Amino acid sequence: MAGSYLARGMLAGLLAALVTFLFAYTVGEPPVDQAIAFEEQTAKAEAAAKEARGEPAAAEEPELVSRKVQSTAGLLTGLVVFGTALGGLFGIANAFAQGRLGRLSPRATAAFLALAGFIVLYLVPQMKYPANPPAVGSPETIGIRTALYFGMMALSLAVAFASLSVGKIFAHRLGAWNGALVGLGVYALAVIVALEALPSIQEVPENFSAQTLWQFRAASIGTQALVWALIGAFFGLFAERTVAGRIAAKPVAA
């Protein structure tokens, strides 16, 4: 069973990636180009300042992959790899969740897991450590920024599981609806504490365009939201058709 869920999830992730590529290329690439242009202008200004002081200019690094390839084939390849891997994990999560979320249908289960996964694994970490375009962020801090981001993701996931357990406990006492509200409250409170407690990193240059930064982050959130939504929709469709086929085949087998 897990193998079939994995295969369906990977197929759903592949289809989601192909559709999302159109959005990411159309909406996400323009602010990236603007950020790269800003980075190039800053590098030229620094080189001119060094030349004026008589200091040797830094050697330019060769471009291994052209910007055109990065924004087309590179973007598509990255989305396909990410979407397929995420879809496989999503399928395994669905196999585990079936029958454990009350009377939800396969499509409703997929939709719930897609929404929860997007919020817990992406949106909450982004609230503390949002995505940055080129020219934003120091190379010296990339290690600590990466560690903090994945730490926030792991913390959000752990708190989500703990909140789910708390919600189940209170559901037996207060009912399913009230138990769910208690679980959501516990998760929200823990996230607020984490957002305040973890260190912040602000490395946006003073003269960097606020509009470009906002457009990049909005496109990043939109891309992730579209991937998760499409994976949930495609997987739910596949799972529901499989269940319907099994039900229809039972009388024949009998």
N, C-alpha and C positions, 0 to 999 in steps of 0.2 A: 504493500500500500504506500509506504513512504517513497518508494522508487517512482511510482506513478505520479504522486504529488510533486516530487522533485522535477520530473520531466515537464509536467504541465506548468509548473512555476517558471522554469527556465524559458519555455516557449512564450509564456506571458511576458516575461522580462524582455525577451528579444523583440517582440512586437511593440512593447511600450517604448523601448529605446529608439526604434525606427521612427515612430511617430514623434517622440520628444525631440529628435534631432532637428526637425523643421522649426520647432519653437526655439530651441537653444541657438540655432544658427541665425534666425531672424531677429530675436530679441536680445540674446546674450552676447553676441559677437560685437555689435557696434560699441557698447561701453568698454569692451576689452581693447578694441582698436584705439579708442580715445585715451585709455590709460597708458597704452604702449607709446602713443605719440607724446604724452606728457613725460613719460620716463625718458624717451629719447631727447626731448628738449632739455630736461634737467641734466642729463649726461653731457650734452653739448655745452651747456652753460658752465658746468663744473670743469670741463676740459679747457674751455676758454679762460676761466679764472686761473687755473694752474699754469697755463701758457703765459698769462700776463705776469705771474709771479716767478716765471722762469723754471717752474717745476716740470718734470717729464710727465707727459700725458699717459694715462693707462692704456695698455694695448687693447684693442677691440677684439672681443671673442668672436670667432666665426659662427655664423648661423647654421647649425646642423640641420634644422628643419625649417623650411620657409613658413612665413605667417599664413600663406594661402593654404598650404597643406595642413597646418595646425588647425585652422578654422573649418576645414571640410573633412578630409579623410581622418585626420587625427581626432577631431571632435566626434565623428561617427564611431570610430573604433573604440574610443573611451566610453561612450554611452552604451555601446553594444556589450562590452565586457562588464561594465557596471550593472547594466540592466539585467543581463543574463544571470550574473552571480546573485544579485539581489532577489531576482525572481525565484531562483533555486532555494535560497534561504526562506523566502516567503512561502513557498510550497511546503517545506518541511514544517514551518510554524503552523500552517493550516492543518497539516496532518495531525499535529499534536493537539490543536485547538478543537478539532471536530468533536462535538458532543460535550465539550467542557464549557460552552458559553450558552447554556440553556437550550432553548428551542430554536435558535437561529438557523436559518437555511444555509446551505453552502455559499450562496452568493452574499447573504448578509454577513456571514462569518468573514468572508474575504474582504468585504467593505470595512468591517470593524477593524480587522487587523491592519489594513492599509492605512486607515486614518490614525490608529494608535501608533503604528510604526513611524509614520511621517512626523507626528508630534514628538514622540519620545526620542527617536534616533536622529532627527534632523532639526526640527523647529526649536525645541528647547535648547540644545547646544548652540544654535545660531543666535539665540537671544543674548547669550553671554559672549560668544566669540564668532561674530558674523564673518561671512566670506569677504575677502578683499581682492580687488583686481590687481594687475601688475602695477608696480610703482608704490604700492602701499605695503608696509611691513619691512623690517630690517632683516637681512640674511642672518645676522647674529642671533636673532630671537626665534628663528623658525623651529628650532628643536623644542623650546619651551612652549611655544604657541601650539604646536602639534600635540604635545603631551597634555596640555590643559584642555584642548578641544576633545580629545578622545577620553580624557578623564571625565569631563562633563557628560559625554555620551554614555559612558559606563555607569556613572552615577545616576543618570536619568533612567536608564534601563533597570538598574537594581531597585531604585525607588518605585518604579512602575510595578515590578513584580511584588514588592512588599505591600504596596497599596492595594493590589488585586487581592492578596491574601487577607488584608484587613477588611476589604469590602465584603469578601465571602463570609467572614466571621460575623460581621454586623448584619449581613443579609438574613442569616438564620434567626436573628433577634428582632430586627426592625423591618424585614421585608426586602425584596430584591432592589426596589427603587431606592429606598433609603440607604441600603448597604452600598449601592453604586455611588451615591452622593458622598458618603463617608470616605470611600476609597479615593474618589476624585479630589476631595478636600485634603486628604493626607498627602497625595501626590503634589498638589498645587503648593501646599505649605512647605514641603521639603524642597521643591524647586526654587521657591522664593528665597529660602534660607541659603541654598547653594549659590544662587545668582549674586547674593549680597556677600557671601563669605569668600568665594573664589576671587583671585586677583584679576584685575582688568588690564588689558593691553591696548593702548591707544597709540598707534603709529601712523596715523593719516597725516601726510604733509599739509602744512598750513595753506598752501596755495593750490591744493588739489581740488578739482571741481566737485562740489557737493552733489551736483546733479548726476555726474558720471558715477560717483560712488553709490548713490541711491539706485540708479538704473541697474548697476551691476548686481547689487544685493537683491533687488526685486526680481531680476531675471534668474538669479541663482535659486531663490525660494520657489519661483514659478516652475523652473525646470524640475526640481525635486518633487514638488507637489504633483506635477503632471506624471512623472514616472511612477510614483506611488499609486496615484489614482488609476492609471491605466493598468498597472499590474493587478490591482485589486479587481478592476472591471473584467479584464480578460480571464484571470484565474477563476473568478466567480462564475463566469459564463461556462468555462470548461468543466468546472466541478459540478455545476448544476446539470449540465447535459449528461455527464457521466452517471450521476445519481438517477436521473430520469431514465436513462438507458437500462440501468440495472433493475429498476422497478418494472419497466415494461417487459424485460426478459424473464422475470420470475414466473408468470403464468405459463410461458412457453416451455421453460425448463421443467415445471411441474407436470 
